[in-house]
């Protein structure tokens, strides 16, 4: 596997709570983004690392409607395609292509993209694509209303939410296929380490993992790409990573060293605008 590291640095900001979202709906084709809202919950644990798996092939789990999933080789050019921007040519496509992380607006993450070999896809016949993304918390800047100071933490408190996200290219549906909706599942794993909230430090103890599935629902554009008459209402298909890929991601999240700051709970004065 080929790994690409990113570092995102932002100014100290107050974390803003928002409701977690576990699904998003898009039209076929184009470039989109989603936010994944990882969270550990409770006051005794802090979020230190997040992992996400992308079902990019060369094999994925596929289920049609309520049927049990089966393992299928990808790409499947009779179902998902990538269109040329210069002409009528089409190419094989993955369920999500070129997935990259986007940075959070209130935290500092070290981000890593792990690519691996896949079957050729797209106009460039690319043979690697994103399989995993890791976000490692490096610093959280949180305003303390009691002291009027900004405290720097090595974890996201369980009562707060942050918004790392991903950007990706969506496939188009083959005109002759009966695909009406495609649900692409990207499993998310959150590492929650024990913390000492009073000291603002990561405490000694074993981490736990929280998991959720983020669902990207891609809808057929019936105005420009109508279903063939034989298809009726069309098919609803779900694509997921293989079980062993999800387990591999969980192990990566546990094995990746978390950030060990030398200034746990360090307070930085801030200007409250006068009082």
Beta strands, then each sheet from edge to edge (+ up, - down):
strand 1: 2-8
strand 2: 23-27
strand 3: 31-35
strand 4: 45-53
strand 5: 59-64
strand 6: 70-73
strand 7: 80-83
strand 8: 90-92
strand 9: 96-102
strand 10: 107-121
strand 11: 126-144
strand 12: 149-153
strand 13: 156-157
strand 14: 165-170
strand 15: 172-173
strand 16: 179-196
strand 17: 201-202
strand 18: 208-219
strand 19: 235-240
strand 20: 266-269
sheet 1: 1+ 10- 11+ 4- 13+
sheet 2: 1+ 10- 11+ 12- 20+
sheet 3: 1+ 10- 11+ 4- 16+ 17-
sheet 4: 1+ 10- 11+ 4- 16+ 18- 2-
sheet 5: 1+ 10- 11+ 4- 16+ 19+ 5- 6+
sheet 6: 3+ 14- 9+
sheet 7: 8+ 7- 15+
end
